[in-house]
């Protein structure tokens, strides 16, 4: 792969890592999707960074169970569902208040699909 593309993937991975880490403290940012993106970007950009990230507590606490067992802890699932619901709810409220109904409907459908996916398709690990 071209060095420019590797650099792109490394930079994007660092941005996703930063956003995911901020998401631990600020519940509006979803941690798990950003960390999944970090793993993907580092795998594309640098084997060394990819291996390093897989060894961190950030990865082990938030993603390892999902990647290895195809499931999540209930606490992780609830955290994702809660943060996404708050974020989308705020967007929904703001658009509905201004009378923008079609995007509200689209946002509601996306939210509903998100809930269905996490409740019925992501296994809950005890």
RONU-439354 format. One record per atom (N, C-alpha, C): x, y, z. Coordinates in steps of 0.02 Angstrom, whole numbers, padded with zeros to 5 digits, always signed. Layout:
residues N
XYZ/...
end
This chain:
residues 126
+00042-00059+00000/+00000+00000+00000/+00044+00062+00000/+00022+00112-00032/+00056+00176-00038/+00066+00208+00030/+00124+00241+00041/+00140+00273+00105/+00089+00327+00122/+00063+00362+00072/+00013+00414+00084/-00051+00384+00114/-00072+00327+00087/-00132+00294+00114/-00120+00269+00185/-00061+00241+00197/-00045+00218+00265/-00047+00276+00314/-00019+00332+00295/-00020+00391+00337/-00091+00414+00350/-00133+00413+00298/-00203+00431+00304/-00237+00387+00356/-00227+00321+00351/-00259+00274+00397/-00235+00283+00469/-00170+00298+00477/-00143+00309+00544/-00173+00372+00575/-00176+00426+00536/-00205+00488+00561/-00278+00479+00579/-00316+00446+00535/-00387+00433+00548/-00395+00389+00610/-00351+00340+00618/-00352+00297+00677/-00340+00336+00741/-00293+00383+00738/-00278+00425+00797/-00337+00470+00815/-00370+00496+00764/-00430+00538+00777/-00485+00496+00808/-00496+00436+00782/-00548+00392+00810/-00530+00372+00881/-00466+00358+00894/-00445+00341+00961/-00458+00398+01010/-00442+00459+00989/-00454+00518+01032/-00528+00527+01045/-00570+00522+00993/-00642+00531+01002/-00672+00475+01046/-00649+00414+01036/-00673+00359+01078/-00653+00367+01151/-00593+00391+01162/-00570+00402+01231/-00608+00459+01264/-00622+00512+01226/-00663+00566+01252/-00733+00540+01268/-00757+00492+01228/-00823+00462+01238/-00830+00424+01303/-00773+00403+01333/-00776+00370+01398/-00801+00420+01451/-00779+00482+01444/-00796+00534+01493/-00860+00570+01475/-00869+00583+01411/-00929+00620+01388/-00976+00570+01355/-01032+00554+01387/-01075+00500+01362/-01108+00513+01295/-01104+00573+01269/-01135+00587+01204/-01095+00555+01147/-01029+00550+01155/-00987+00517+01104/-00986+00442+01115/-01002+00403+01064/-01002+00330+01073/-00932+00301+01071/-00910+00270+01123/-00842+00244+01129/-00829+00184+01082/-00873+00135+01085/-00861+00072+01048/-00855+00082+00972/-00900+00119+00939/-00890+00127+00867/-00825+00162+00849/-00804+00211+00889/-00741+00244+00875/-00682+00197+00886/-00685+00155+00936/-00631+00106+00947/-00631+00053+00892/-00689+00033+00869/-00691-00014+00812/-00658+00018+00751/-00673+00081+00740/-00642+00117+00684/-00567+00123+00694/-00545+00132+00756/-00473+00135+00771/-00439+00070+00752/-00468+00014+00773/-00439-00052+00756/-00434-00059+00681/-00487-00042+00645/-00487-00048+00573/-00434-00004+00541/-00431+00059+00561/-00383+00106+00532/-00311+00086+00546/-00298+00066+00608/-00230+00046+00625/-00210-00018+00588/-00257-00063+00578/-00242-00124+00540/-00224-00107+00468/-00255-00056+00441/-00240-00035+00372/-00175+00005+00368/-00159+00043+00421/-00104+00089+00418/-00038+00065+00448/-00041+00027+00503/+00020+00008+00537/+00009-00054+00580/+00045-00106+00565/+00040-00168+00604/+00062-00156+00676/+00112-00114+00684/+00138-00099+00751/+00086-00063+00794/+00053-00012+00766/+00000+00023+00803/-00059-00023+00816/-00076-00064+00767/-00131-00111+00775/-00117-00159+00834/-00058-00187+00836/-00039-00233+00889/-00039-00196+00956/-00012-00135+00957/-00011-00096+01019/-00082-00084+01045/-00127-00063+01001/-00196-00048+01023/-00231-00110+01049/-00220-00167+01018/-00251-00229+01042/-00227-00248+01112/-00169-00223+01132/-00143-00238+01198/-00163-00188+01252/-00196-00134+01234/-00213-00083+01283/-00276-00102+01323/-00282-00072+01381/-00342-00082+01422/-00403-00052+01389/-00395+00000+01349/-00451+00030+01313/-00485-00022+01269/-00443-00058+01232/-00470-00111+01188/-00500-00167+01230/-00463-00189+01280/-00486-00246+01320/-00551-00232+01358/-00558-00171+01382/-00619-00154+01421/-00680-00141+01377/-00670-00116+01317/-00727-00095+01277/-00741-00138+01215/-00691-00172+01188/-00702-00208+01125/-00687-00282+01126/-00642-00303+01167/-00618-00372+01164/-00675-00423+01166/-00722-00414+01211/-00777-00462+01216/-00819-00463+01153/-00828-00404+01123/-00868-00401+01062/-00832-00434+01003/-00768-00420+00996/-00730-00446+00939/-00720-00521+00946/-00702-00545+01005/-00686-00616+01013/-00747-00660+01021/-00798-00637+01055/-00857-00678+01070/-00919-00656+01032/-00912-00603+00993/-00968-00575+00956/-01025-00556+01003/-01008-00527+01058/-01057-00505+01106/-01029-00448+01148/-01072-00418+01189/-01052-00363+01232/-01079-00374+01302/-01044-00344+01350/-01071-00343+01418/-01133-00299+01419/-01179-00315+01463/-01241-00277+01468/-01226-00203+01481/-01177-00191+01524/-01157-00122+01540/-01136-00084+01477/-01097-00116+01435/-01074-00084+01373/-01132-00071+01326/-01176-00121+01318/-01234-00112+01275/-01278-00054+01299/-01291-00052+01364/-01333+00001+01391/-01300+00070+01383/-01235+00072+01390/-01199+00135+01380/-01206+00160+01308/-01199+00115+01261/-01206+00134+01190/-01277+00156+01175/-01325+00116+01196/-01395+00132+01183/-01415+00199+01215/-01392+00210+01276/-01408+00272+01312/-01379+00333+01277/-01314+00329+01260/-01282+00388+01229/-01313+00402+01160/-01326+00351+01122/-01356+00362+01055/-01427+00388+01062/-01464+00363+01110/-01533+00387+01121/-01533+00461+01142/-01488+00480+01186/-01484+00550+01207/-01465+00594+01148/-01414+00574+01112/-01391+00615+01055/-01445+00621+01001/-01474+00565+00981/-01526+00566+00930/-01590+00600+00956/-01605+00590+01019/-01663+00623+01048/-01657+00698+01047/-01598+00723+01060/-01586+00795+01058/-01596+00821+00986/-01568+00786+00937/-01577+00804+00867/-01650+00802+00846/-01684+00749+00868/-01755+00741+00852/-01795+00799+00881/-01782+00814+00945/-01818+00868+00979/-01808+00935+00943/-01746+00949+00925/-01731+01014+00893/-01765+01019+00824/-01764+00964+00786/-01796+00966+00720/-01871+00968+00726/-01900+00929+00772/-01972+00928+00781/-01998+00996+00803/-01960+01028+00846/-01978+01095+00871/-01982+01146+00814/-01941+01137+00762/-01940+01182+00705/-01987+01159+00649/-02022+01104+00660/-02070+01080+00610/-02037+01043+00553/-01979+01015+00563/-01943+00977+00511/-01959+00903+00522/-02014+00880+00492/-02041+00815+00510/-02010+00756+00473/-01993+00763+00409/-01965+00707+00371/-01898+00685+00400/-01851+00732+00413/-01789+00710+00446/-01801+00679+00515/-01853+00702+00550/-01870+00672+00615/-01889+00599+00605/-01928+00585+00555/-01948+00517+00540/-01888+00474+00522/-01843+00500+00482/-01782+00464+00463/-01739+00450+00525/-01731+00500+00567/-01691+00492+00627/-01723+00440+00674/-01789+00441+00679/-01824+00392+00720/-01813+00321+00693/-01815+00312+00628/-01805+00246+00597/-01733+00222+00610/-01685+00267+00603/-01615+00249+00617/-01607+00229+00690/-01637+00267+00735/-01633+00252+00806/-01665+00184+00820/-01724+00171+00791/-01758+00108+00801/-01716+00049+00776/-01686+00056+00718/-01642+00003+00691/-01582-00008+00738/-01556+00045+00765/-01501+00041+00813/-01521+00000+00874/-01579+00015+00901/-01604-00021+00960/-01617-00094+00944/-01649-00107+00888/-01663-00176+00867/-01598-00215+00859/-01548-00184+00828/-01483-00218+00818/-01452-00237+00885/-01447-00189+00931/-01414-00204+00995/-01454-00251+01039/-01519-00248+01037/-01560-00291+01080/-01563-00362+01052/-01573-00370+00986/-01585-00435+00958/-01526-00468+00922/-01477-00430+00899/-01424-00459+00859/-01355-00459+00892/-01345-00419+00944/-01281-00420+00980/-01292-00460+01044/-01256-00515+01049/-01263-00559+01106/-01241-00524+01170/-01278-00535+01224/-01260-00508+01289/-01219-00559+01327/-01160-00539+01348/-01114-00583+01384/-01124-00571+01459/-01128-00624+01496/-01137-00619+01569/-01072-00599+01602/
end
